[in-house]
Amino acid sequence: MLTRLRYDSEQCRKAQARGFRARSLVWPLSAAETTSLGTAVECLQQYARLLGHEPRVSSPHGH
């Protein structure tokens, strides 16, 4: 879920750069929010590895 949220935000940012208008004033996520989501995803993945579980969902970018 967090990975998808981050990915969707980046897609919105790219669309805005091409001149498309966003529907909401709070979208895309700010750079700080995007960084925070990335950190959260990394921490959760590390925690899952410590518990012996691999993430079931892959990044939309194939990472």
TILUMPA-666052 format. One record per atom (N, C-alpha, C): residue in one letter; x, y negated, z negated. Coordinates in nm, 4 decimals. Example, Ala and Ser with C-alpha at 12.3 -4.5 7.8 and 13.67 -1.06 7.14 Angstrom:
// residues 2
> A 1.3190 0.5690 -0.7800
> A 1.2300 0.4500 -0.7800
> A 1.3200 0.3300 -0.7800
> S 1.2850 0.2250 -0.7080
> S 1.3670 0.1060 -0.7140
> S 1.2900 -0.0030 -0.7870
//
This chain:
// residues 63
> M 0.0822 0.1192 0.0000
> M 0.0000 0.0000 0.0000
> M 0.0867 -0.1257 0.0000
> L 0.1866 -0.1302 -0.0861
> L 0.2731 -0.2481 -0.0912
> L 0.3503 -0.2656 0.0390
> T 0.3955 -0.1550 0.0944
> T 0.4706 -0.1613 0.2192
> T 0.3813 -0.2141 0.3307
> R 0.2579 -0.1679 0.3347
> R 0.1645 -0.2133 0.4381
> R 0.1319 -0.3606 0.4214
> L 0.1141 -0.4060 0.2993
> L 0.0865 -0.5467 0.2722
> L 0.2015 -0.6336 0.3214
> R 0.3218 -0.5910 0.2921
> R 0.4395 -0.6648 0.3365
> R 0.4483 -0.6665 0.4893
> Y 0.4243 -0.5521 0.5522
> Y 0.4288 -0.5415 0.6977
> Y 0.3229 -0.6326 0.7615
> D 0.2000 -0.6295 0.7094
> D 0.0936 -0.7132 0.7633
> D 0.1278 -0.8613 0.7505
> S 0.1898 -0.8980 0.6405
> S 0.2309 -1.0367 0.6219
> S 0.3311 -1.0785 0.7282
> E 0.4270 -0.9927 0.7564
> E 0.5275 -1.0241 0.8587
> E 0.4646 -1.0345 0.9971
> Q 0.3680 -0.9482 1.0246
> Q 0.2997 -0.9547 1.1544
> Q 0.2221 -1.0863 1.1669
> C 0.1606 -1.1297 1.0587
> C 0.0896 -1.2571 1.0584
> C 0.1865 -1.3726 1.0803
> R 0.3007 -1.3659 1.0145
> R 0.4025 -1.4708 1.0294
> R 0.4482 -1.4797 1.1750
> K 0.4700 -1.3665 1.2386
> K 0.5122 -1.3643 1.3789
> K 0.4031 -1.4198 1.4698
> A 0.2776 -1.3852 1.4413
> A 0.1665 -1.4367 1.5206
> A 0.1559 -1.5882 1.5072
> Q 0.1739 -1.6388 1.3864
> Q 0.1707 -1.7839 1.3660
> Q 0.2825 -1.8515 1.4432
> A 0.3985 -1.7893 1.4477
> A 0.5113 -1.8467 1.5208
> A 0.4810 -1.8554 1.6696
> R 0.3929 -1.7682 1.7181
> R 0.3531 -1.7693 1.8592
> R 0.2330 -1.8606 1.8841
> G 0.1839 -1.9273 1.7794
> G 0.0761 -2.0223 1.7960
> G -0.0613 -1.9736 1.7547
> F -0.0728 -1.8498 1.7073
> F -0.2017 -1.8006 1.6593
> F -0.2287 -1.8583 1.5212
> R -0.3542 -1.8853 1.4933
> R -0.3908 -1.9409 1.3639
> R -0.4273 -1.8292 1.2672
> A -0.3861 -1.8447 1.1429
> A -0.4213 -1.7487 1.0384
> A -0.5578 -1.7853 0.9816
> R -0.6312 -1.6881 0.9340
> R -0.7643 -1.7114 0.8781
> R -0.7597 -1.7697 0.7378
> S -0.6574 -1.7382 0.6643
> S -0.6513 -1.7775 0.5244
> S -0.5299 -1.8674 0.5003
> L -0.5423 -1.9568 0.4065
> L -0.4314 -2.0457 0.3729
> L -0.3222 -1.9746 0.2936
> V -0.3540 -1.8598 0.2365
> V -0.2558 -1.7880 0.1552
> V -0.1882 -1.6748 0.2337
> W -0.2087 -1.6721 0.3624
> W -0.1503 -1.5670 0.4455
> W -0.0713 -1.6309 0.5559
> P 0.0458 -1.5940 0.5873
> P 0.1182 -1.4794 0.5363
> P 0.1735 -1.5068 0.3969
> L 0.2266 -1.4030 0.3376
> L 0.2883 -1.4167 0.2064
> L 0.4099 -1.5080 0.2159
> S 0.4391 -1.5749 0.1079
> S 0.5577 -1.6602 0.1040
> S 0.6832 -1.5728 0.1072
> A 0.7958 -1.6346 0.1325
> A 0.9224 -1.5608 0.1339
> A 0.9479 -1.4969 -0.0028
> A 0.9175 -1.5684 -0.1101
> A 0.9379 -1.5147 -0.2451
> A 0.8474 -1.3943 -0.2702
> E 0.7215 -1.4022 -0.2257
> E 0.6298 -1.2901 -0.2439
> E 0.6749 -1.1683 -0.1616
> T 0.7207 -1.1937 -0.0388
> T 0.7694 -1.0860 0.0464
> T 0.8903 -1.0182 -0.0161
> T 0.9824 -1.0982 -0.0682
> T 1.1007 -1.0431 -0.1349
> T 1.0599 -0.9633 -0.2574
> S 0.9664 -1.0153 -0.3350
> S 0.9193 -0.9457 -0.4551
> S 0.8553 -0.8121 -0.4201
> L 0.7761 -0.8096 -0.3133
> L 0.7147 -0.6835 -0.2719
> L 0.8212 -0.5826 -0.2301
> G 0.9212 -0.6293 -0.1577
> G 1.0298 -0.5406 -0.1171
> G 1.1017 -0.4825 -0.2369
> T 1.1267 -0.5658 -0.3360
> T 1.1916 -0.5206 -0.4584
> T 1.1038 -0.4195 -0.5313
> A 0.9742 -0.4472 -0.5376
> A 0.8818 -0.3552 -0.6043
> A 0.8799 -0.2194 -0.5350
> V 0.8759 -0.2196 -0.4023
> V 0.8756 -0.0941 -0.3274
> V 1.0037 -0.0165 -0.3539
> E 1.1175 -0.0843 -0.3505
> E 1.2457 -0.0180 -0.3759
> E 1.2505 0.0413 -0.5175
> C 1.2049 -0.0348 -0.6155
> C 1.2049 0.0141 -0.7538
> C 1.1146 0.1356 -0.7693
> L 0.9970 0.1315 -0.7085
> L 0.9054 0.2445 -0.7164
> L 0.9630 0.3676 -0.6474
> Q 1.0311 0.3485 -0.5344
> Q 1.0930 0.4608 -0.4649
> Q 1.2052 0.5210 -0.5496
> Q 1.2858 0.4359 -0.6127
> Q 1.3930 0.4860 -0.6990
> Q 1.3357 0.5623 -0.8175
> Y 1.2301 0.5101 -0.8764
> Y 1.1664 0.5765 -0.9893
> Y 1.1098 0.7124 -0.9469
> A 1.0480 0.7163 -0.8301
> A 0.9944 0.8430 -0.7793
> A 1.1063 0.9442 -0.7587
> R 1.2201 0.8997 -0.7082
> R 1.3340 0.9904 -0.6900
> R 1.3844 1.0425 -0.8244
> L 1.3868 0.9552 -0.9261
> L 1.4293 0.9978 -1.0592
> L 1.3362 1.1049 -1.1155
> L 1.2097 1.0942 -1.0837
> L 1.1115 1.1908 -1.1293
> L 1.1095 1.3162 -1.0422
> G 1.1864 1.3116 -0.9326
> G 1.1922 1.4266 -0.8435
> G 1.0856 1.4285 -0.7368
> H 1.0241 1.3125 -0.7131
> H 0.9196 1.3026 -0.6120
> H 0.9673 1.2123 -0.4993
> E 0.9477 1.2572 -0.3791
> E 0.9778 1.1727 -0.2644
> E 0.8527 1.0938 -0.2284
> P 0.8686 0.9708 -0.1794
> P 0.7506 0.8933 -0.1378
> P 0.6747 0.9650 -0.0268
> R 0.5428 0.9608 -0.0342
> R 0.4594 1.0251 0.0668
> R 0.4314 0.9338 0.1847
> V 0.4497 0.8049 0.1669
> V 0.4180 0.7081 0.2708
> V 0.5472 0.6468 0.3201
> S 0.5616 0.6392 0.4501
> S 0.6817 0.5773 0.5065
> S 0.6520 0.4335 0.5439
> S 0.7566 0.3570 0.5595
> S 0.7453 0.2182 0.6008
> S 0.6928 0.2111 0.7430
> P 0.6134 0.1082 0.7762
> P 0.5669 0.0933 0.9137
> P 0.6832 0.0777 1.0114
> H 0.7990 0.0423 0.9604
> H 0.9170 0.0234 1.0441
> H 0.9954 0.1528 1.0595
> G 0.9482 0.2580 0.9965
> G 1.0148 0.3869 1.0060
> G 1.1290 0.4059 0.9104
> H 1.1407 0.3211 0.8052
> H 1.2493 0.3327 0.7061
> H 1.2152 0.4333 0.6015
//
